[in-house]
């Protein structure tokens, strides 16, 4: 199995993926705490540094790029400094930004996390949640169609409920992808479950799967009912439920169910883990992997990033090393 997975990883550079969805800036404020404020019962953070990273759909792009895949992005930003910074960060990673659309009156989403002693103290968001305009929808879909004509292997829909991923857009993308034989993967949000019908695969966590299937997942039996229920409701090829310390459970249209144990050693921060899962899964499938092997690779990738504080990515070398180490532990 190890060699089979390594061969899939070696094919990553030949894959071509388009990421469509909500882009955002992940802003981290790092510092230390030594006292409580005299003004209110809150910690006083002595700021030592700040970092700005690609977030949400842009983090999916960053993950795919780190894995070695060829990737483009399509989303919406504001005419503001954060939008310019996002473009700069993407350019620095060698990613084209002509698929980023500036919509008048819209701000670029920013999530600011204050971190002290490896723990998140507080998070505050600056965002616009209103749906995109019809004109913006048409611009995004034209971009998707152009990339389909160029021969992309897969489309990732990265949905953070910030207004870009709409019922009409998903419907149009799925119709186009089905005609062209293009994989469509979705990192879903609960309030949008009804719009993902017909996609190839989606990757809800346990809570999202529970709410999406309207079944409380509290044991193996309820997990099975939820996974099968989502497959039927959404008419997709597969559902990969990420289950934190319990690993992942893959449900396929064929009736095959695979439980994949976690390979995470330490969990410091789950920020961006879902982005890593959808990235590694999609690139693997684009590289010709069967969905079961793709899920295993994404599980290894997730096991690496949760051991890092803040948004992180994975390289092919790290993946191969972790797979080899896991093989050694099983001997």
C-alpha positions as CSV (number, residue, x, y, z in Angstrom):
1,X,0.0,0.0,0.0
2,X,2.8,2.4,0.9
3,X,4.3,2.2,-2.6
4,X,0.8,2.7,-4.2
5,X,0.2,5.9,-2.2
6,X,3.7,7.2,-3.1
7,X,3.0,6.7,-6.8
8,X,-0.1,8.7,-6.5
9,X,1.8,11.5,-4.7
10,X,4.4,11.5,-7.5
11,X,1.6,12.3,-10.0
12,X,0.5,15.4,-8.1
13,X,2.5,17.9,-10.3
14,X,0.5,16.7,-13.4
15,X,-2.9,17.6,-11.8
16,X,-4.9,20.7,-12.7
17,X,-7.4,22.0,-10.1
18,X,-9.7,25.0,-9.9
19,X,-10.8,26.2,-6.5
20,X,-14.1,28.2,-6.4
21,X,-15.4,29.8,-3.2
22,X,-15.0,32.1,-0.3
23,X,-11.5,33.6,-0.1
24,X,-10.3,35.2,3.1
25,X,-7.2,36.5,5.0
26,X,-6.1,34.7,8.1
27,X,-4.5,37.3,10.3
28,X,-2.6,36.1,13.4
29,X,-1.6,38.2,16.3
30,X,1.0,36.4,18.4
31,X,2.0,37.3,22.0
32,X,2.2,36.3,25.6
33,X,0.1,36.8,28.7
34,X,1.4,37.6,32.1
35,X,-1.5,39.5,33.7
36,X,-5.2,40.1,33.8
37,X,-6.5,43.5,32.7
38,X,-7.5,45.8,35.6
39,X,-10.3,47.1,33.3
40,X,-12.1,43.8,32.8
41,X,-11.5,40.1,33.6
42,X,-9.6,39.4,30.4
43,X,-6.0,38.6,29.7
44,X,-3.6,41.3,28.5
45,X,-1.7,40.1,25.5
46,X,1.7,41.5,24.9
47,X,2.0,41.4,21.1
48,X,5.3,40.2,19.7
49,X,4.5,39.6,16.0
50,X,1.8,39.4,13.4
51,X,1.3,37.2,10.3
52,X,-1.1,37.2,7.4
53,X,-1.9,34.0,5.6
54,X,-4.2,32.7,2.9
55,X,-7.5,31.5,4.4
56,X,-10.6,29.5,3.4
57,X,-10.6,28.9,-0.4
58,X,-7.3,30.7,-0.7
59,X,-5.9,28.3,1.9
60,X,-7.2,25.4,-0.2
61,X,-5.2,26.8,-3.1
62,X,-2.1,27.2,-0.9
63,X,-2.5,23.5,0.2
64,X,-2.8,22.3,-3.4
65,X,0.2,24.4,-4.4
66,X,2.2,22.9,-1.5
67,X,1.3,19.4,-2.5
68,X,2.7,20.2,-6.0
69,X,-0.5,20.5,-7.9
70,X,-1.3,23.1,-10.5
71,X,-4.1,25.3,-9.2
72,X,-6.2,28.4,-10.1
73,X,-8.6,30.3,-7.9
74,X,-12.0,31.9,-8.5
75,X,-13.6,34.0,-5.9
76,X,-14.5,37.5,-4.7
77,X,-12.5,40.2,-2.9
78,X,-13.1,43.8,-1.9
79,X,-11.3,46.9,-3.3
80,X,-9.3,47.2,-0.1
81,X,-5.9,46.5,1.4
82,X,-6.8,43.0,2.5
83,X,-7.7,42.2,-1.1
84,X,-4.4,43.5,-2.3
85,X,-2.5,41.5,0.3
86,X,-4.3,38.3,-0.7
87,X,-3.3,38.9,-4.3
88,X,0.2,39.5,-3.3
89,X,0.4,36.3,-1.2
90,X,-1.1,34.3,-4.1
91,X,1.4,35.8,-6.6
92,X,4.2,34.8,-4.2
93,X,3.0,31.2,-4.4
94,X,2.9,31.3,-8.2
95,X,-0.9,31.3,-8.4
96,X,-2.7,33.5,-11.0
97,X,-5.1,36.0,-9.5
98,X,-7.1,37.0,-12.6
99,X,-10.0,34.8,-11.3
100,X,-10.4,37.1,-8.2
101,X,-13.3,39.4,-8.8
102,X,-13.7,42.8,-7.1
103,X,-17.3,43.4,-6.3
104,X,-18.3,47.0,-5.5
105,X,-19.4,47.5,-1.9
106,X,-17.9,44.2,-0.7
107,X,-15.1,43.9,1.8
108,X,-12.4,41.2,1.8
109,X,-13.1,38.7,4.6
110,X,-10.5,38.8,7.4
111,X,-10.4,36.5,10.4
112,X,-8.1,37.8,13.2
113,X,-6.9,35.3,15.8
114,X,-5.0,36.3,18.9
115,X,-2.6,33.5,20.0
116,X,-0.8,33.4,23.3
117,X,1.2,30.4,24.6
118,X,0.0,28.2,21.7
119,X,-3.6,28.9,22.6
120,X,-6.2,31.1,20.9
121,X,-7.3,33.9,23.2
122,X,-10.0,35.5,21.0
123,X,-11.0,35.7,17.3
124,X,-12.8,38.6,15.6
125,X,-14.1,38.6,12.0
126,X,-14.6,41.3,9.4
127,X,-16.8,40.0,6.6
128,X,-19.7,40.4,4.2
129,X,-22.2,37.5,4.1
130,X,-24.6,38.8,1.4
131,X,-24.9,36.7,-1.7
132,X,-22.9,37.8,-4.8
133,X,-24.6,39.8,-7.6
134,X,-25.9,38.1,-10.7
135,X,-23.1,39.9,-12.7
136,X,-20.5,38.4,-10.3
137,X,-22.1,35.0,-10.7
138,X,-21.8,35.2,-14.5
139,X,-18.1,36.3,-14.2
140,X,-17.3,33.4,-11.9
141,X,-19.0,30.8,-14.1
142,X,-17.4,32.2,-17.3
143,X,-14.1,31.7,-15.5
144,X,-15.0,28.1,-14.6
145,X,-16.0,27.4,-18.2
146,X,-12.7,28.8,-19.5
147,X,-10.8,26.5,-17.1
148,X,-12.9,23.5,-18.1
149,X,-12.0,24.2,-21.8
150,X,-8.4,24.2,-20.8
151,X,-8.7,20.7,-19.4
152,X,-8.8,20.9,-15.6
153,X,-9.1,17.6,-13.7
154,X,-11.1,18.8,-10.7
155,X,-13.0,21.7,-9.1
156,X,-13.0,22.3,-5.4
157,X,-16.0,24.2,-4.0
158,X,-14.8,25.8,-0.8
159,X,-17.9,27.0,1.0
160,X,-17.6,29.3,4.1
161,X,-21.1,30.9,3.7
162,X,-19.7,34.3,2.8
163,X,-21.9,34.7,-0.2
164,X,-20.0,33.3,-3.1
165,X,-21.3,29.7,-3.1
166,X,-24.9,29.8,-4.1
167,X,-27.5,27.3,-5.3
168,X,-27.3,28.6,-8.9
169,X,-23.5,28.6,-9.0
170,X,-23.2,25.0,-7.7
171,X,-26.0,23.8,-10.1
172,X,-24.2,25.4,-13.1
173,X,-20.8,24.0,-12.0
174,X,-22.1,20.5,-11.5
175,X,-23.9,20.5,-14.9
176,X,-20.7,21.6,-16.7
177,X,-18.5,19.2,-14.8
178,X,-20.7,16.2,-15.5
179,X,-20.5,17.0,-19.2
180,X,-16.7,17.2,-19.1
181,X,-16.0,14.4,-16.7
182,X,-14.5,16.8,-14.1
183,X,-14.4,15.9,-10.4
184,X,-16.3,18.2,-8.1
185,X,-15.4,18.1,-4.4
186,X,-17.1,20.2,-1.7
187,X,-16.0,21.3,1.7
188,X,-19.6,21.9,3.0
189,X,-21.4,24.1,5.4
190,X,-24.6,22.9,7.1
191,X,-26.9,25.6,6.0
192,X,-26.1,24.9,2.3
193,X,-26.3,21.1,2.3
194,X,-29.3,21.1,0.0
195,X,-27.4,22.8,-2.8
196,X,-24.7,20.3,-3.2
197,X,-26.7,17.7,-5.0
198,X,-24.8,15.9,-7.8
199,X,-21.3,16.7,-6.7
200,X,-18.6,13.9,-6.8
201,X,-17.7,14.0,-3.1
202,X,-18.1,16.1,0.0
203,X,-16.2,16.2,3.3
204,X,-18.3,17.1,6.3
205,X,-17.1,16.8,9.8
206,X,-19.2,14.8,12.3
207,X,-21.3,17.8,13.4
208,X,-22.0,18.9,9.8
209,X,-22.8,15.3,8.8
210,X,-25.2,14.9,11.8
211,X,-27.0,18.1,11.0
212,X,-27.0,17.5,7.2
213,X,-28.5,14.0,7.6
214,X,-30.8,15.1,10.5
215,X,-29.4,12.3,12.6
216,X,-27.6,12.6,15.9
217,X,-24.3,10.7,15.4
218,X,-23.5,9.2,18.7
219,X,-22.5,5.6,17.9
220,X,-21.5,3.4,14.9
221,X,-25.1,2.7,13.9
222,X,-26.1,6.3,13.7
223,X,-22.9,7.1,11.8
224,X,-23.8,4.5,9.2
225,X,-27.3,5.8,8.9
226,X,-26.0,9.4,8.5
227,X,-23.4,8.5,5.9
228,X,-25.9,6.5,3.8
229,X,-28.5,9.1,4.2
230,X,-26.3,11.9,2.9
231,X,-25.3,9.7,-0.1
232,X,-28.9,9.2,-1.0
233,X,-30.0,12.8,-0.3
234,X,-27.3,14.4,-2.3
235,X,-26.9,11.8,-5.1
236,X,-23.1,12.0,-4.9
237,X,-20.5,9.4,-5.5
238,X,-19.0,9.5,-2.0
239,X,-19.1,11.2,1.4
240,X,-16.0,11.4,3.6
241,X,-16.9,12.2,7.2
242,X,-14.0,13.5,9.2
243,X,-14.2,12.4,12.8
244,X,-11.4,14.2,14.6
245,X,-9.6,11.7,16.9
246,X,-11.7,8.9,15.5
247,X,-10.3,9.3,12.0
248,X,-12.5,9.3,9.0
249,X,-15.4,7.3,7.5
250,X,-15.8,6.9,3.8
251,X,-19.2,6.1,2.3
252,X,-19.3,5.2,-1.4
253,X,-22.2,5.0,-3.8
254,X,-21.2,1.4,-4.5
255,X,-22.1,0.5,-0.9
256,X,-18.5,0.2,0.3
257,X,-17.8,1.7,3.7
258,X,-14.3,2.3,4.9
259,X,-13.2,3.5,8.4
260,X,-9.8,5.1,8.5
261,X,-8.1,5.5,11.9
262,X,-6.4,8.8,12.7
263,X,-2.7,9.1,12.3
264,X,-2.4,12.4,14.2
265,X,0.2,12.3,17.0
266,X,-0.6,15.6,18.7
267,X,-3.4,18.0,18.1
268,X,-2.5,21.6,18.8
269,X,-4.8,23.4,16.3
270,X,-7.5,22.2,13.9
271,X,-7.6,25.6,12.1
272,X,-7.5,24.9,8.3
273,X,-7.6,21.1,8.8
274,X,-10.7,20.8,6.6
275,X,-8.9,22.8,3.9
276,X,-6.1,20.3,4.0
277,X,-8.4,17.3,3.8
278,X,-10.3,18.6,0.7
279,X,-7.0,19.6,-1.0
280,X,-5.2,16.3,-0.5
281,X,-8.3,14.3,-1.3
282,X,-9.0,16.2,-4.6
283,X,-5.4,16.3,-5.8
284,X,-5.2,12.5,-5.2
285,X,-8.4,11.9,-7.1
286,X,-7.2,14.2,-9.9
287,X,-4.0,12.1,-10.0
288,X,-6.1,9.0,-10.7
289,X,-6.4,7.6,-7.2
290,X,-9.4,5.5,-6.2
291,X,-11.4,7.4,-3.6
292,X,-10.3,5.0,-0.8
293,X,-6.6,5.7,-1.5
294,X,-7.4,9.5,-1.8
295,X,-9.1,9.4,1.5
296,X,-6.1,7.7,3.2
297,X,-3.7,10.3,1.8
298,X,-6.0,13.1,3.0
299,X,-6.0,11.5,6.4
300,X,-2.2,11.5,6.6
301,X,-2.2,15.2,5.5
302,X,-4.7,16.1,8.2
303,X,-2.6,14.3,10.8
304,X,0.3,16.5,10.0
305,X,-1.4,19.9,10.0
306,X,-3.3,19.5,13.3
307,X,0.1,19.2,15.0
308,X,1.0,22.8,14.0
309,X,-0.5,26.0,15.6
310,X,-2.1,28.2,13.0
311,X,-3.0,27.6,9.3
312,X,-0.5,25.1,7.9
313,X,0.2,23.2,4.7
314,X,1.8,19.8,3.7
315,X,4.5,19.0,1.2
316,X,4.8,15.7,-0.8
317,X,7.9,14.9,1.1
318,X,6.2,15.3,4.5
319,X,3.4,13.1,3.3
320,X,5.7,10.3,2.1
321,X,7.7,10.5,5.3
322,X,4.5,10.2,7.5
323,X,3.3,7.3,5.4
324,X,6.6,5.5,5.7
325,X,6.8,6.1,9.5
326,X,3.3,4.7,9.9
327,X,4.2,1.6,8.0
328,X,7.2,1.2,10.3
329,X,5.1,1.5,13.4
330,X,2.8,-1.3,12.2
331,X,5.6,-3.8,11.8
